[in-house]
Amino acid sequence: GIPFHRNTAYDTVLQDALATVLSTHGHKLGDIVKRKMIEGEYLLDRYQGRHYVRAKNACRRLETEFESALAEADVLVTPTLPTVALELGEWSADGYGENVPLAINTRPINLVKLPAVTLPAGTHDGLPVGLQCIGSAMEDVSTLAIARTFERALETTS
């Protein structure tokens, strides 16, 4: 599909390379990726991009919320998952091979393209708990440094 909005000029050489890779190695993509590409193309065609534009607008609002929160802090610290880790065999995938409710704390970070790292933060009832550090845009190095500080502190308390 053709994106409706970009902040920079399109790189035609990169697009040609991507098209070549997809046409010669597309069979190597996983089923989930292929399904999402087909569904995305269908939605763009069927609804003339309305859903895409609504989603991009929602992402922009989300970006604004994160920017506002990160103006007050070096990083945001959240649980990685909304629960402790699941027992082996307890996880079941949805139709996409994912379990979306488990990604509720991580998916928004991917959508707004912020650096984030997760690290072990101990256990609860014998199951691991994860801690996520989210940094400002383009602050990958400082986000990792702060996460390392948390990691060292957690190591000394366990």
Backbone hydrogen bonds, N-H to C=O, Kabsch-Sander energy under -0.5 kcal/mol:
donor,donor_aa,acceptor,acceptor_aa,energy
12,T,10,Y,-0.9
15,Q,11,D,-2.3
16,D,12,T,-2.4
17,A,13,V,-2.2
18,L,14,L,-2.6
19,A,15,Q,-2.5
20,T,16,D,-2.1
21,V,17,A,-2.5
22,L,18,L,-2.8
23,S,19,A,-2.2
24,T,20,T,-2.0
25,H,21,V,-3.0
26,G,22,L,-1.2
28,K,25,H,-2.2
29,L,26,G,-1.6
34,K,30,G,-2.4
35,R,31,D,-2.6
36,K,32,I,-2.5
37,M,33,V,-2.3
38,I,34,K,-2.4
39,E,35,R,-2.7
40,G,36,K,-2.5
41,E,37,M,-2.3
42,Y,38,I,-2.4
43,L,39,E,-2.7
44,L,40,G,-2.3
45,D,41,E,-2.3
46,R,42,Y,-3.6
47,Y,43,L,-2.2
48,Q,45,D,-0.6
49,G,43,L,-0.7
49,G,44,L,-0.6
50,R,47,Y,-2.2
53,V,49,G,-2.6
54,R,50,R,-2.4
55,A,51,H,-2.5
56,K,52,Y,-2.6
57,N,53,V,-2.4
58,A,54,R,-2.2
59,C,55,A,-2.3
60,R,56,K,-2.1
61,R,57,N,-2.1
62,L,58,A,-2.3
63,E,59,C,-2.8
64,T,60,R,-2.1
65,E,61,R,-2.0
66,F,62,L,-2.4
67,E,63,E,-2.9
68,S,64,T,-2.3
69,A,65,E,-2.2
70,L,66,F,-2.9
71,A,67,E,-1.0
72,E,69,A,-1.1
76,L,134,I,-2.5
78,T,76,L,-0.5
78,T,132,Q,-2.4
80,T,130,G,-1.9
85,A,128,P,-2.3
90,E,87,E,-2.3
91,W,87,E,-0.5
94,D,98,E,-4.7
97,G,94,D,-1.9
102,L,99,N,-1.5
103,A,99,N,-0.6
103,A,100,V,-1.6
104,I,101,P,-1.1
106,T,103,A,-0.6
107,R,103,A,-3.2
109,I,106,T,-0.6
110,N,106,T,-1.4
111,L,107,R,-1.9
112,V,108,P,-1.5
113,K,109,I,-0.6
113,K,110,N,-0.6
114,L,109,I,-1.7
117,V,133,C,-2.0
119,L,131,L,-2.5
121,A,129,V,-3.2
124,H,127,L,-2.6
127,L,124,H,-1.8
129,V,122,G,-2.5
131,L,119,L,-2.8
132,Q,78,T,-3.6
133,C,117,V,-2.9
134,I,76,L,-2.8
134,I,132,Q,-0.5
135,G,115,P,-3.0
136,S,74,D,-0.6
139,E,136,S,-1.9
143,T,139,E,-2.3
144,L,140,D,-2.4
145,A,141,V,-2.3
146,I,142,S,-2.4
147,A,143,T,-2.3
148,R,144,L,-2.4
149,T,145,A,-1.8
150,F,146,I,-2.2
151,E,147,A,-2.7
152,R,148,R,-2.6
153,A,149,T,-2.2
154,L,150,F,-2.8
155,E,151,E,-2.2
156,T,152,R,-1.6
157,T,153,A,-1.0
158,S,154,L,-0.8
